[in-house]
Amino acid sequence: MATTFTNARVFDGTSLLSGTRTVTLEGNRIASIGTDPAPPGSDVIDLGGMTLMPGLITCHFHPDFYKFTLAQGLAGDPLGKEFPPGVMMAMAIRNGRVLLESGFTGYVGASCSNDVDAQYKIAIAEGIVEGPRIRACSPHIGTTGDLNDSKLWWRKQVTPGTDVFFDGPVEMRKIVREYFRRGCQTIKIFASQGHGFPNRVSRNMDRDEIEAIVQAAHGRGAKVRAHVSDKPMIMECIELGVDIIDHGNEIDEEAIAAMAEKGTFWVPSLIYPKCLLHLGWGDAEMQRLYDHVRGILPAAQAAGVRLLVGDDYSGVFREVIEDDPLDHQVGNYGREFAYYADIPGLTAEQVLAWGTRNAAEALLDGEDTLGIVAPDALADLIVVDGDPVADPGLLARPHEALRAVIRDGAFVIDRLPPDARRTVHSDQGVRAA
């Protein structure tokens, strides 16, 4: 049975369309958008002016960070070793549901332990659990003695957690191919320090190691994303073909031009340093870099850089304040839209595109059409009671505003009023009011 939404305001992934529209879904795809009548036998849903838009996609997601705390990490306890692998997977399933309840129908992984992304993706595809669309990521790949390699060397783990360490281009190529074999579509590297970590040493990886990772990943059809902060390392990563820049605190006009030319994605992830500064954990240099990134984002947008939403949502502050500002809780992810839209020089429509159209490009890499409301696009959609362009803060209040979540053409969440539905029995169809 086809599903037809009538009287729908539509944000199509780029802009809010004028007036109201009729949108018909057939199977897992959008069949039409316009004023055509509903097909016979359609399930017709009158949205009464509510907004139909692409499902949101977060592009910096750690599915198994739920019980991690920053204090724990600083004490030398490695990420991904907080609990046994089965418990880490249970955290991911819990957090994936939180995403759906927040209106996010997909995520681009930014590292995980225990092959969580790839295995969770299999479980969803097999119908074992319900979850978002996933681009699976590897663990953090680093080098011996780098930022993430515990200085408590006598406590080295026998099995890896979220961070793994290799040295030299030969080892890097081999481990990239192994992670691809295990289902990873993105390889995550820690190219530099920074973004909340001490910046005593800029370089975590040598140039030939980064180059080997990129060549091996691209040779298998995978992407590479890099935690990178310092300008020289940012430029090196862009030059070598890293696909996604995470954080990029020292990005400037030269880096913007390079990213625009290469088509590099950028996830600025400013909520994390904002929270550190709010808690008094940052210093003058962190404040300077935070202000710098906020100030340069409009220039990146104007230059055509493919900006993305996503941040380090986890339990890092669980021991500091009761209301954890970066926890995996319903509504937290949506805060980014109002935050970025409030920056002078950016609009709500532009920022919404970071989490829909742009994010879909990062998620699917051209394999299909997603993140837009258009004929033949995959039907990952949400219904919002209100106008997220006028008030992007609605997306941080899903309990109040989120009325439906549709994943691959099927309702995952349905809070629409029962009297909004009817079925078209005749062959004449029903037009939007």
NORZI-V211163 format. One record per helix or strand of 3 or more residues. SS is the DSSP state (H for helix, E for strand). FROM is the first residue (numbers start at 0). TO is the last residue. If there is no record, write none. Layout:
# NORZI-V211163
ss/from/to
SS/FROM/TO
SS/FROM/TO
This chain:
# NORZI-V211163
ss/from/to
E/2/10
E/20/25
E/28/33
E/42/45
E/50/53
E/55/60
H/69/73
H/84/100
E/103/108
H/115/124
E/132/134
E/136/141
H/152/154
E/162/164
H/167/180
E/185/189
H/206/218
E/222/227
H/230/239
E/243/246
H/252/261
E/264/266
H/269/277
H/283/302
H/334/340
H/347/353
H/356/363
E/380/383
H/391/395
H/397/400
E/401/406
E/409/413
H/417/419
E/420/422
